[in-house]
Amino acid sequence: IICSTTGNGDPPDNSDRFWRFIKKRTNDKKMFEKLKFAVLALGDTNYDKFCVVGRGIDTRMKELGATSFYPLGCVDEGTGQMED
């Protein structure tokens, strides 16, 4: 999953529906138990909520039973660096 953070910690328009869906607290905690995933979060450290959407997706996917096959990666547009 590649996802940026826009504005003040908002998901981009094309991922808003997915973001709202996985955030539902009524979701079955095992709904993604057979899913393996990785997240590359795109952001800018000039903003307070750096990569908050990508970090949130990573956390929530694990809460819903998915297994991360690669650690969360965060790319900073402000510095051009990637941090793990």
Secondary structure, 3 states (H helix, E strand, C coil): CEEECECCCECCHHHHHHHHHHHCCCCCCCCCCCCEECCEEEECCCCCCCCHHHHHHHHHHHHCCCEECCCCEEEECCCCEEEC
